[in-house]
């Protein structure tokens, strides 16, 4: 992601995640601290995330990691995991 307001890769949009009404999305920093969390059943539809802390401050350039559970009630749907890289 390059959240520098140029209109290219400024947000992280997870296409199709709103088709899962109980999805949970977590983003962690390299120390394992949760820096972003969204639950579609509690927070409503997921909106593209602009790489900010919950207070709106921009995250520093770094590697981050995500964990997405699409359906916690269906063991046949594996969690999605991976890395996000933020650069400016």
Biopython code that builds the backbone (N, CA, C, O; Angstrom):
import numpy as np
from Bio.PDB.StructureBuilder import StructureBuilder

atoms = [
    (1, "UNK", "N", (0.844, -1.174, 0.000)),
    (1, "UNK", "CA", (0.000, 0.000, 0.000)),
    (1, "UNK", "C", (0.884, 1.230, 0.000)),
    (1, "UNK", "O", (1.966, 1.248, 0.588)),
    (2, "UNK", "N", (0.400, 2.245, -0.667)),
    (2, "UNK", "CA", (1.088, 3.530, -0.665)),
    (2, "UNK", "C", (0.059, 4.617, -0.338)),
    (2, "UNK", "O", (-0.381, 5.338, -1.233)),
    (3, "UNK", "N", (-0.324, 4.738, 0.930)),
    (3, "UNK", "CA", (-1.377, 5.684, 1.308)),
    (3, "UNK", "C", (-0.901, 7.141, 1.311)),
    (3, "UNK", "O", (-0.826, 7.783, 2.359)),
    (4, "UNK", "N", (-0.583, 7.641, 0.123)),
    (4, "UNK", "CA", (-0.062, 9.004, 0.005)),
    (4, "UNK", "C", (-1.029, 9.941, -0.713)),
    (4, "UNK", "O", (-0.639, 11.018, -1.164)),
    (5, "UNK", "N", (-2.302, 9.525, -0.819)),
    (5, "UNK", "CA", (-3.382, 10.350, -1.386)),
    (5, "UNK", "C", (-3.213, 10.643, -2.875)),
    (5, "UNK", "O", (-3.713, 11.654, -3.368)),
    (6, "UNK", "N", (-2.508, 9.757, -3.600)),
    (6, "UNK", "CA", (-2.402, 9.950, -5.045)),
    (6, "UNK", "C", (-3.477, 9.181, -5.805)),
    (6, "UNK", "O", (-3.528, 9.234, -7.034)),
    (7, "UNK", "N", (-4.340, 8.462, -5.077)),
    (7, "UNK", "CA", (-5.413, 7.711, -5.695)),
    (7, "UNK", "C", (-5.032, 6.322, -6.185)),
    (7, "UNK", "O", (-5.862, 5.620, -6.761)),
    (8, "UNK", "N", (-3.789, 5.917, -5.963)),
    (8, "UNK", "CA", (-3.312, 4.610, -6.397)),
    (8, "UNK", "C", (-2.844, 3.827, -5.170)),
    (8, "UNK", "O", (-1.912, 4.244, -4.483)),
    (9, "UNK", "N", (-3.484, 2.708, -4.900)),
    (9, "UNK", "CA", (-3.129, 1.835, -3.764)),
    (9, "UNK", "C", (-3.146, 2.559, -2.426)),
    (9, "UNK", "O", (-2.348, 2.247, -1.543)),
    (10, "UNK", "N", (-4.045, 3.520, -2.270)),
    (10, "UNK", "CA", (-4.128, 4.283, -1.019)),
    (10, "UNK", "C", (-4.852, 3.536, 0.092)),
    (10, "UNK", "O", (-4.650, 3.827, 1.271)),
    (11, "UNK", "N", (-5.700, 2.570, -0.279)),
    (11, "UNK", "CA", (-6.467, 1.825, 0.719)),
    (11, "UNK", "C", (-6.374, 0.329, 0.431)),
    (11, "UNK", "O", (-6.012, -0.102, -0.664)),
    (12, "UNK", "N", (-6.714, -0.435, 1.454)),
    (12, "UNK", "CA", (-6.779, -1.887, 1.327)),
    (12, "UNK", "C", (-8.243, -2.275, 1.273)),
    (12, "UNK", "O", (-8.962, -2.138, 2.263)),
    (13, "UNK", "N", (-8.684, -2.754, 0.137)),
    (13, "UNK", "CA", (-10.068, -3.178, -0.045)),
    (13, "UNK", "C", (-10.064, -4.689, -0.220)),
    (13, "UNK", "O", (-9.375, -5.215, -1.093)),
    (14, "UNK", "N", (-10.828, -5.381, 0.603)),
    (14, "UNK", "CA", (-10.883, -6.834, 0.557)),
    (14, "UNK", "C", (-12.163, -7.218, -0.175)),
    (14, "UNK", "O", (-13.235, -7.300, 0.426)),
    (15, "UNK", "N", (-12.041, -7.448, -1.457)),
    (15, "UNK", "CA", (-13.202, -7.738, -2.284)),
    (15, "UNK", "C", (-13.888, -9.019, -1.822)),
    (15, "UNK", "O", (-13.232, -10.035, -1.591)),
    (16, "UNK", "N", (-15.201, -8.963, -1.690)),
    (16, "UNK", "CA", (-15.994, -10.127, -1.329)),
    (16, "UNK", "C", (-16.133, -10.389, 0.153)),
    (16, "UNK", "O", (-16.943, -11.230, 0.542)),
    (17, "UNK", "N", (-15.383, -9.710, 0.994)),
    (17, "UNK", "CA", (-15.444, -10.002, 2.429)),
    (17, "UNK", "C", (-16.818, -9.685, 3.015)),
    (17, "UNK", "O", (-17.233, -10.300, 3.997)),
    (18, "UNK", "N", (-17.518, -8.735, 2.422)),
    (18, "UNK", "CA", (-18.848, -8.395, 2.945)),
    (18, "UNK", "C", (-19.893, -9.465, 2.637)),
    (18, "UNK", "O", (-21.029, -9.373, 3.104)),
    (19, "UNK", "N", (-19.519, -10.481, 1.854)),
    (19, "UNK", "CA", (-20.400, -11.623, 1.635)),
    (19, "UNK", "C", (-20.393, -12.574, 2.837)),
    (19, "UNK", "O", (-21.179, -13.519, 2.886)),
    (20, "UNK", "N", (-19.515, -12.324, 3.794)),
    (20, "UNK", "CA", (-19.391, -13.142, 4.999)),
    (20, "UNK", "C", (-19.809, -12.288, 6.204)),
    (20, "UNK", "O", (-19.014, -11.484, 6.691)),
    (21, "UNK", "N", (-21.035, -12.453, 6.684)),
    (21, "UNK", "CA", (-21.557, -11.573, 7.734)),
    (21, "UNK", "C", (-20.872, -11.704, 9.090)),
    (21, "UNK", "O", (-21.096, -10.872, 9.969)),
    (22, "UNK", "N", (-20.040, -12.733, 9.282)),
    (22, "UNK", "CA", (-19.339, -12.897, 10.560)),
    (22, "UNK", "C", (-17.828, -12.791, 10.414)),
    (22, "UNK", "O", (-17.089, -13.254, 11.282)),
    (23, "UNK", "N", (-17.364, -12.189, 9.331)),
    (23, "UNK", "CA", (-15.925, -12.100, 9.075)),
    (23, "UNK", "C", (-15.233, -11.206, 10.101)),
    (23, "UNK", "O", (-15.779, -10.200, 10.554)),
    (24, "UNK", "N", (-14.019, -11.609, 10.448)),
    (24, "UNK", "CA", (-13.171, -10.823, 11.339)),
    (24, "UNK", "C", (-11.850, -10.573, 10.632)),
    (24, "UNK", "O", (-11.233, -11.497, 10.102)),
    (25, "UNK", "N", (-11.421, -9.314, 10.628)),
    (25, "UNK", "CA", (-10.175, -8.912, 9.981)),
    (25, "UNK", "C", (-9.287, -8.280, 11.049)),
    (25, "UNK", "O", (-9.716, -7.383, 11.775)),
    (26, "UNK", "N", (-8.056, -8.752, 11.138)),
    (26, "UNK", "CA", (-7.091, -8.184, 12.074)),
    (26, "UNK", "C", (-5.797, -7.902, 11.324)),
    (26, "UNK", "O", (-5.363, -8.686, 10.480)),
    (27, "UNK", "N", (-5.191, -6.760, 11.651)),
    (27, "UNK", "CA", (-3.879, -6.405, 11.114)),
    (27, "UNK", "C", (-2.954, -6.208, 12.310)),
    (27, "UNK", "O", (-3.292, -5.517, 13.270)),
    (28, "UNK", "N", (-1.785, -6.826, 12.230)),
    (28, "UNK", "CA", (-0.808, -6.801, 13.318)),
    (28, "UNK", "C", (0.471, -6.107, 12.869)),
    (28, "UNK", "O", (0.830, -6.147, 11.692)),
    (29, "UNK", "N", (1.155, -5.470, 13.818)),
    (29, "UNK", "CA", (2.490, -4.954, 13.513)),
    (29, "UNK", "C", (3.502, -6.070, 13.734)),
    (29, "UNK", "O", (3.129, -7.183, 14.105)),
    (30, "UNK", "N", (4.749, -5.786, 13.513)),
    (30, "UNK", "CA", (5.781, -6.817, 13.591)),
    (30, "UNK", "C", (5.966, -7.357, 15.005)),
    (30, "UNK", "O", (6.498, -8.453, 15.180)),
    (31, "UNK", "N", (5.535, -6.600, 16.021)),
    (31, "UNK", "CA", (5.604, -7.063, 17.407)),
    (31, "UNK", "C", (4.385, -7.908, 17.788)),
    (31, "UNK", "O", (4.309, -8.404, 18.912)),
    (32, "UNK", "N", (3.440, -8.074, 16.873)),
    (32, "UNK", "CA", (2.262, -8.877, 17.147)),
    (32, "UNK", "C", (1.096, -8.120, 17.765)),
    (32, "UNK", "O", (0.096, -8.729, 18.145)),
    (33, "UNK", "N", (1.209, -6.805, 17.870)),
    (33, "UNK", "CA", (0.118, -5.994, 18.422)),
    (33, "UNK", "C", (-0.930, -5.757, 17.341)),
    (33, "UNK", "O", (-0.591, -5.487, 16.189)),
    (34, "UNK", "N", (-2.199, -5.858, 17.716)),
    (34, "UNK", "CA", (-3.279, -5.582, 16.774)),
    (34, "UNK", "C", (-3.346, -4.068, 16.562)),
    (34, "UNK", "O", (-3.502, -3.304, 17.514)),
    (35, "UNK", "N", (-3.228, -3.653, 15.318)),
    (35, "UNK", "CA", (-3.308, -2.218, 15.027)),
    (35, "UNK", "C", (-4.595, -1.853, 14.303)),
    (35, "UNK", "O", (-4.951, -0.679, 14.196)),
    (36, "UNK", "N", (-5.297, -2.884, 13.802)),
    (36, "UNK", "CA", (-6.589, -2.661, 13.157)),
    (36, "UNK", "C", (-7.413, -3.925, 13.322)),
    (36, "UNK", "O", (-6.910, -5.037, 13.160)),
    (37, "UNK", "N", (-8.693, -3.739, 13.646)),
    (37, "UNK", "CA", (-9.590, -4.884, 13.769)),
    (37, "UNK", "C", (-10.976, -4.483, 13.285)),
    (37, "UNK", "O", (-11.461, -3.391, 13.581)),
    (38, "UNK", "N", (-11.599, -5.374, 12.543)),
    (38, "UNK", "CA", (-12.959, -5.133, 12.046)),
    (38, "UNK", "C", (-13.722, -6.447, 12.089)),
    (38, "UNK", "O", (-13.210, -7.486, 11.672)),
    (39, "UNK", "N", (-14.949, -6.396, 12.597)),
    (39, "UNK", "CA", (-15.830, -7.553, 12.610)),
    (39, "UNK", "C", (-17.117, -7.152, 11.915)),
    (39, "UNK", "O", (-17.815, -6.249, 12.374)),
    (40, "UNK", "N", (-17.438, -7.815, 10.807)),
    (40, "UNK", "CA", (-18.603, -7.400, 10.028)),
    (40, "UNK", "C", (-19.910, -7.549, 10.795)),
    (40, "UNK", "O", (-20.852, -6.793, 10.554)),
    (41, "UNK", "N", (-19.988, -8.512, 11.720)),
    (41, "UNK", "CA", (-21.243, -8.668, 12.469)),
    (41, "UNK", "C", (-21.433, -7.547, 13.488)),
    (41, "UNK", "O", (-22.571, -7.201, 13.807)),
    (42, "UNK", "N", (-20.358, -6.976, 14.003)),
    (42, "UNK", "CA", (-20.461, -5.886, 14.981)),
    (42, "UNK", "C", (-20.319, -4.500, 14.357)),
    (42, "UNK", "O", (-20.979, -3.550, 14.778)),
    (43, "UNK", "N", (-19.448, -4.393, 13.343)),
    (43, "UNK", "CA", (-19.076, -3.088, 12.795)),
    (43, "UNK", "C", (-19.730, -2.769, 11.452)),
    (43, "UNK", "O", (-19.524, -1.682, 10.913)),
    (44, "UNK", "N", (-20.513, -3.693, 10.904)),
    (44, "UNK", "CA", (-21.121, -3.467, 9.594)),
    (44, "UNK", "C", (-20.158, -3.797, 8.475)),
    (44, "UNK", "O", (-19.092, -4.368, 8.704)),
    (45, "UNK", "N", (-20.539, -3.438, 7.273)),
    (45, "UNK", "CA", (-19.720, -3.754, 6.104)),
    (45, "UNK", "C", (-18.314, -3.177, 6.222)),
    (45, "UNK", "O", (-18.109, -2.075, 6.731)),
    (46, "UNK", "N", (-17.363, -3.949, 5.738)),
    (46, "UNK", "CA", (-15.976, -3.505, 5.700)),
    (46, "UNK", "C", (-15.818, -2.414, 4.645)),
    (46, "UNK", "O", (-16.255, -2.572, 3.505)),
    (47, "UNK", "N", (-15.205, -1.334, 5.028)),
    (47, "UNK", "CA", (-14.890, -0.244, 4.102)),
    (47, "UNK", "C", (-13.388, -0.265, 3.841)),
    (47, "UNK", "O", (-12.624, -0.635, 4.733)),
    (48, "UNK", "N", (-12.944, 0.118, 2.659)),
    (48, "UNK", "CA", (-11.501, 0.118, 2.385)),
    (48, "UNK", "C", (-10.725, 0.821, 3.502)),
    (48, "UNK", "O", (-11.068, 1.926, 3.923)),
    (49, "UNK", "N", (-9.679, 0.151, 3.964)),
    (49, "UNK", "CA", (-8.896, 0.635, 5.105)),
    (49, "UNK", "C", (-7.748, 1.516, 4.609)),
    (49, "UNK", "O", (-6.986, 1.095, 3.739)),
    (50, "UNK", "N", (-7.611, 2.739, 5.149)),
    (50, "UNK", "CA", (-6.594, 3.673, 4.658)),
    (50, "UNK", "C", (-5.238, 3.576, 5.367)),
    (50, "UNK", "O", (-4.461, 4.531, 5.328)),
    (51, "UNK", "N", (-4.942, 2.454, 6.006)),
    (51, "UNK", "CA", (-3.651, 2.249, 6.687)),
    (51, "UNK", "C", (-3.420, 3.263, 7.796)),
    (51, "UNK", "O", (-2.386, 3.927, 7.857)),
    (52, "UNK", "N", (-4.416, 3.361, 8.671)),
    (52, "UNK", "CA", (-4.314, 4.269, 9.808)),
    (52, "UNK", "C", (-4.598, 3.524, 11.109)),
    (52, "UNK", "O", (-5.245, 2.477, 11.125)),
    (53, "UNK", "N", (-4.095, 4.098, 12.191)),
    (53, "UNK", "CA", (-4.485, 3.635, 13.520)),
    (53, "UNK", "C", (-5.952, 3.997, 13.729)),
    (53, "UNK", "O", (-6.525, 4.731, 12.924)),
    (54, "UNK", "N", (-6.564, 3.493, 14.796)),
    (54, "UNK", "CA", (-7.977, 3.771, 15.058)),
    (54, "UNK", "C", (-8.248, 5.256, 15.289)),
    (54, "UNK", "O", (-9.377, 5.712, 15.109)),
    (55, "UNK", "N", (-7.225, 6.016, 15.687)),
    (55, "UNK", "CA", (-7.411, 7.457, 15.901)),
    (55, "UNK", "C", (-7.199, 8.278, 14.622)),
    (55, "UNK", "O", (-7.258, 9.507, 14.661)),
    (56, "UNK", "N", (-6.953, 7.606, 13.492)),
    (56, "UNK", "CA", (-6.797, 8.298, 12.220)),
    (56, "UNK", "C", (-5.360, 8.638, 11.853)),
    (56, "UNK", "O", (-5.101, 9.101, 10.741)),
    (57, "UNK", "N", (-4.424, 8.418, 12.765)),
    (57, "UNK", "CA", (-3.013, 8.692, 12.465)),
    (57, "UNK", "C", (-2.479, 7.673, 11.461)),
    (57, "UNK", "O", (-2.794, 6.486, 11.543)),
    (58, "UNK", "N", (-1.684, 8.137, 10.533)),
    (58, "UNK", "CA", (-1.103, 7.257, 9.515)),
    (58, "UNK", "C", (-0.117, 6.277, 10.144)),
    (58, "UNK", "O", (0.648, 6.634, 11.039)),
    (59, "UNK", "N", (-0.148, 5.054, 9.668)),
    (59, "UNK", "CA", (0.821, 4.064, 10.132)),
    (59, "UNK", "C", (2.183, 4.359, 9.521)),
    (59, "UNK", "O", (2.267, 4.862, 8.401)),
    (60, "UNK", "N", (3.250, 4.049, 10.250)),
    (60, "UNK", "CA", (4.576, 4.222, 9.661)),
    (60, "UNK", "C", (4.827, 3.169, 8.578)),
    (60, "UNK", "O", (4.234, 2.090, 8.596)),
    (61, "UNK", "N", (5.696, 3.494, 7.655)),
    (61, "UNK", "CA", (6.092, 2.537, 6.627)),
    (61, "UNK", "C", (6.711, 1.325, 7.310)),
    (61, "UNK", "O", (7.622, 1.462, 8.126)),
    (62, "UNK", "N", (6.217, 0.148, 6.975)),
    (62, "UNK", "CA", (6.708, -1.081, 7.600)),
    (62, "UNK", "C", (5.975, -2.271, 7.001)),
    (62, "UNK", "O", (5.110, -2.118, 6.139)),
    (63, "UNK", "N", (6.335, -3.448, 7.469)),
    (63, "UNK", "CA", (5.606, -4.666, 7.129)),
    (63, "UNK", "C", (4.548, -4.894, 8.201)),
    (63, "UNK", "O", (4.801, -4.688, 9.388)),
    (64, "UNK", "N", (3.368, -5.319, 7.776)),
    (64, "UNK", "CA", (2.261, -5.649, 8.672)),
    (64, "UNK", "C", (1.704, -6.990, 8.229)),
    (64, "UNK", "O", (1.958, -7.443, 7.113)),
    (65, "UNK", "N", (0.951, -7.614, 9.102)),
    (65, "UNK", "CA", (0.442, -8.950, 8.825)),
    (65, "UNK", "C", (-1.050, -8.992, 9.088)),
    (65, "UNK", "O", (-1.536, -8.371, 10.034)),
    (66, "UNK", "N", (-1.783, -9.725, 8.252)),
    (66, "UNK", "CA", (-3.229, -9.793, 8.427)),
    (66, "UNK", "C", (-3.681, -11.231, 8.664)),
    (66, "UNK", "O", (-3.032, -12.196, 8.259)),
    (67, "UNK", "N", (-4.821, -11.325, 9.336)),
    (67, "UNK", "CA", (-5.480, -12.595, 9.619)),
    (67, "UNK", "C", (-6.968, -12.351, 9.417)),
    (67, "UNK", "O", (-7.569, -11.529, 10.108)),
    (68, "UNK", "N", (-7.553, -13.063, 8.474)),
    (68, "UNK", "CA", (-8.970, -12.889, 8.155)),
    (68, "UNK", "C", (-9.683, -14.224, 8.375)),
    (68, "UNK", "O", (-9.337, -15.237, 7.767)),
    (69, "UNK", "N", (-10.678, -14.202, 9.248)),
    (69, "UNK", "CA", (-11.538, -15.366, 9.446)),
    (69, "UNK", "C", (-12.864, -15.027, 8.783)),
    (69, "UNK", "O", (-13.606, -14.169, 9.262)),
    (70, "UNK", "N", (-13.155, -15.698, 7.688)),
    (70, "UNK", "CA", (-14.365, -15.390, 6.941)),
    (70, "UNK", "C", (-15.617, -15.905, 7.638)),
    (70, "UNK", "O", (-16.627, -15.203, 7.692)),
    (71, "UNK", "N", (-15.564, -17.117, 8.171)),
    (71, "UNK", "CA", (-16.735, -17.708, 8.816)),
    (71, "UNK", "C", (-16.285, -18.556, 10.002)),
    (71, "UNK", "O", (-15.895, -19.710, 9.819)),
    (72, "UNK", "N", (-16.332, -18.001, 11.219)),
    (72, "UNK", "CA", (-15.858, -18.742, 12.387)),
    (72, "UNK", "C", (-16.704, -19.984, 12.694)),
    (72, "UNK", "O", (-16.273, -20.849, 13.456)),
    (73, "UNK", "N", (-17.891, -20.076, 12.113)),
    (73, "UNK", "CA", (-18.772, -21.218, 12.365)),
    (73, "UNK", "C", (-18.598, -22.346, 11.360)),
    (73, "UNK", "O", (-19.238, -23.389, 11.488)),
    (74, "UNK", "N", (-17.738, -22.153, 10.359)),
    (74, "UNK", "CA", (-17.526, -23.155, 9.316)),
    (74, "UNK", "C", (-16.049, -23.539, 9.293)),
    (74, "UNK", "O", (-15.212, -22.786, 8.796)),
    (75, "UNK", "N", (-15.741, -24.695, 9.824)),
    (75, "UNK", "CA", (-14.346, -25.147, 9.894)),
    (75, "UNK", "C", (-13.776, -25.508, 8.528)),
    (75, "UNK", "O", (-12.569, -25.716, 8.405)),
    (76, "UNK", "N", (-14.613, -25.586, 7.505)),
    (76, "UNK", "CA", (-14.137, -25.891, 6.154)),
    (76, "UNK", "C", (-13.589, -24.661, 5.429)),
    (76, "UNK", "O", (-12.998, -24.784, 4.356)),
    (77, "UNK", "N", (-13.785, -23.482, 6.011)),
    (77, "UNK", "CA", (-13.279, -22.246, 5.417)),
    (77, "UNK", "C", (-12.030, -21.836, 6.196)),
    (77, "UNK", "O", (-12.119, -21.382, 7.337)),
    (78, "UNK", "N", (-10.881, -21.999, 5.572)),
    (78, "UNK", "CA", (-9.606, -21.689, 6.246)),
    (78, "UNK", "C", (-9.403, -20.193, 6.384)),
    (78, "UNK", "O", (-9.836, -19.426, 5.524)),
    (79, "UNK", "N", (-8.735, -19.762, 7.478)),
    (79, "UNK", "CA", (-8.390, -18.346, 7.613)),
    (79, "UNK", "C", (-7.437, -17.915, 6.502)),
    (79, "UNK", "O", (-6.661, -18.719, 5.985)),
    (80, "UNK", "N", (-7.509, -16.649, 6.148)),
    (80, "UNK", "CA", (-6.603, -16.064, 5.162)),
    (80, "UNK", "C", (-5.540, -15.280, 5.931)),
    (80, "UNK", "O", (-5.873, -14.497, 6.820)),
    (81, "UNK", "N", (-4.289, -15.479, 5.603)),
    (81, "UNK", "CA", (-3.200, -14.768, 6.261)),
    (81, "UNK", "C", (-2.221, -14.276, 5.216)),
    (81, "UNK", "O", (-2.144, -14.811, 4.110)),
    (82, "UNK", "N", (-1.480, -13.254, 5.582)),
    (82, "UNK", "CA", (-0.481, -12.739, 4.660)),
    (82, "UNK", "C", (0.138, -11.466, 5.181)),
    (82, "UNK", "O", (-0.047, -11.094, 6.340)),
    (83, "UNK", "N", (0.867, -10.810, 4.323)),
    (83, "UNK", "CA", (1.590, -9.596, 4.699)),
    (83, "UNK", "C", (1.077, -8.405, 3.892)),
    (83, "UNK", "O", (0.646, -8.535, 2.746)),
    (84, "UNK", "N", (1.141, -7.250, 4.530)),
    (84, "UNK", "CA", (0.887, -5.964, 3.879)),
    (84, "UNK", "C", (2.157, -5.138, 4.052)),
    (84, "UNK", "O", (2.744, -5.114, 5.133)),
    (85, "UNK", "N", (2.566, -4.483, 3.020)),
    (85, "UNK", "CA", (3.732, -3.612, 3.109)),
    (85, "UNK", "C", (3.248, -2.196, 2.847)),
    (85, "UNK", "O", (2.619, -1.923, 1.824)),
    (86, "UNK", "N", (3.543, -1.303, 3.773)),
    (86, "UNK", "CA", (3.171, 0.098, 3.623)),
    (86, "UNK", "C", (4.421, 0.905, 3.348)),
    (86, "UNK", "O", (5.379, 0.872, 4.121)),
    (87, "UNK", "N", (4.405, 1.630, 2.240)),
    (87, "UNK", "CA", (5.501, 2.519, 1.877)),
    (87, "UNK", "C", (4.939, 3.879, 1.505)),
    (87, "UNK", "O", (3.773, 3.998, 1.126)),
    (88, "UNK", "N", (5.766, 4.893, 1.615)),
    (88, "UNK", "CA", (5.346, 6.251, 1.254)),
    (88, "UNK", "C", (6.287, 6.796, 0.202)),
    (88, "UNK", "O", (6.119, 7.929, -0.249)),
]
sb = StructureBuilder()
sb.init_structure("model")
sb.init_model(0)
sb.init_chain("A")
sb.init_seg("    ")
for serial, (resi, resn, name, xyz) in enumerate(atoms, 1):
    if name == "N":
        sb.init_residue(resn, " ", resi, " ")
    sb.init_atom(name, np.array(xyz, "f"), 0.0, 1.0, " ", f" {name:<3s}", serial, name[0])
structure = sb.get_structure()
